[in-house]
Amino acid sequence: MTIVTPVLKNALNYQELRSYTPISNLFFVSSVPEYGILEQLVSHLEVIETLPNNQSAYRKLFSTEKAICPVVNYMLEMMEENKCGILVLLDLRTAIDTVVRELLLNDLRSIGVEDKAFEYSYSSYEPLNRGVP
């Protein structure tokens, strides 16, 4: 459950509904269990040695700089050899809508994640069908 608080936008008419911005505590409430799930999942993936060596997200003692250095080094080597290179960066935050849920479930099962853990973490993942004007 979440609490939505209407906050009046700057210098607008307080009697009109469109003058308010909805502020929700949902992000904080949902981030607490997600953090615990993330810690357990990363720990499990490290134990079964599934994470690639160059995977730096969500791992202790790994940083953005550590992830970028090999990429920059590779591009510099290509330039020294008069070769052409291209770097494509994707925004994966928007990619979650394109995930085929059953394929993701099968991949998680194949690395030992049980159905109950998946159901708990994705039970509320449904397309948004309501909004605030």
C-alpha positions in Angstrom: 0.0 0.0 0.0 1.2 3.5 -0.8 0.4 6.9 0.5 -0.2 9.6 -2.2 0.1 13.2 -1.0 -1.1 16.0 -3.3 1.4 18.9 -3.3 0.4 22.3 -4.7 2.6 23.4 -7.6 4.2 26.8 -7.3 1.9 29.8 -7.5 -1.1 27.9 -9.0 -4.8 27.9 -8.0 -5.3 25.6 -5.0 -8.9 25.0 -6.1 -8.0 23.3 -9.3 -7.1 19.6 -9.3 -4.4 20.1 -12.1 -2.6 22.5 -9.8 -1.4 19.5 -7.7 1.4 17.0 -8.1 0.9 13.6 -6.6 3.9 12.6 -4.4 4.1 8.9 -3.4 6.1 6.9 -0.9 5.9 3.8 -3.1 9.6 4.1 -4.2 10.9 3.9 -0.7 8.5 1.2 0.3 9.3 -1.0 -2.7 13.0 -0.4 -2.6 13.5 -2.0 0.9 12.6 -5.6 -0.2 14.2 -5.1 -3.6 17.5 -4.3 -1.9 17.3 -7.5 0.1 16.4 -9.5 -2.9 19.3 -8.0 -4.9 21.8 -8.8 -2.2 20.7 -12.4 -2.0 20.7 -12.8 -5.8 24.1 -11.3 -6.4 25.5 -13.4 -3.5 24.0 -16.5 -5.1 25.4 -15.7 -8.5 28.9 -15.1 -7.1 28.7 -18.5 -5.2 27.8 -20.4 -8.4 30.3 -18.3 -10.4 27.8 -17.1 -13.0 28.7 -13.4 -13.2 31.1 -12.5 -16.0 34.5 -11.0 -14.9 33.6 -7.7 -16.5 30.2 -7.4 -14.9 30.4 -4.5 -12.5 26.8 -3.5 -11.7 25.5 -4.4 -8.3 28.8 -5.8 -7.1 31.0 -4.8 -4.2 34.5 -3.5 -5.0 33.5 -2.8 -8.6 33.1 0.7 -10.0 32.0 2.5 -13.1 35.7 3.5 -13.7 36.7 -0.2 -13.5 34.1 -1.1 -16.1 34.9 1.8 -18.5 38.7 1.5 -18.5 38.9 -1.7 -20.6 36.4 -0.2 -23.1 38.4 3.0 -23.4 41.7 1.0 -23.7 40.2 -1.2 -26.5 39.0 1.9 -28.4 42.5 3.6 -28.0 44.2 0.4 -29.3 41.9 0.4 -32.3 42.7 4.0 -33.0 46.5 3.3 -32.8 46.1 0.5 -35.3 44.1 2.9 -37.6 41.0 0.7 -37.3 37.5 1.9 -36.9 35.4 1.2 -33.8 32.0 1.9 -32.6 30.5 1.9 -29.1 26.8 1.4 -28.6 25.3 2.2 -25.2 21.8 1.1 -24.3 19.4 2.4 -21.6 18.3 -0.8 -20.0 15.9 1.0 -17.6 13.4 1.1 -20.5 14.1 -2.4 -21.7 12.1 -4.1 -18.8 8.9 -3.6 -20.8 10.3 -5.8 -23.6 11.2 -8.7 -21.4 9.3 -12.0 -22.1 8.4 -12.9 -18.6 8.3 -16.7 -19.2 11.9 -16.6 -20.7 13.1 -14.7 -17.7 11.5 -17.2 -15.3 13.1 -20.1 -17.1 16.6 -18.4 -16.9 16.2 -17.7 -13.2 15.1 -21.3 -12.6 18.1 -22.5 -14.5 20.5 -20.8 -12.1 18.7 -22.0 -9.0 16.2 -19.2 -8.2 13.1 -20.8 -6.8 9.6 -19.9 -8.0 8.5 -18.3 -4.7 11.5 -15.8 -4.8 10.6 -14.8 -8.3 6.9 -14.5 -7.6 7.6 -12.3 -4.5 9.9 -9.9 -6.4 7.7 -9.7 -9.6 4.2 -10.2 -8.2 3.4 -6.5 -8.6 5.0 -6.3 -12.1 1.9 -5.6 -14.2 1.4 -2.9 -16.9 0.3 0.4 -15.4 -3.4 0.8 -16.1 -4.3 3.7 -13.8 -2.9 7.2 -13.4 -3.3 10.5 -11.7 -4.5 13.4 -13.8 
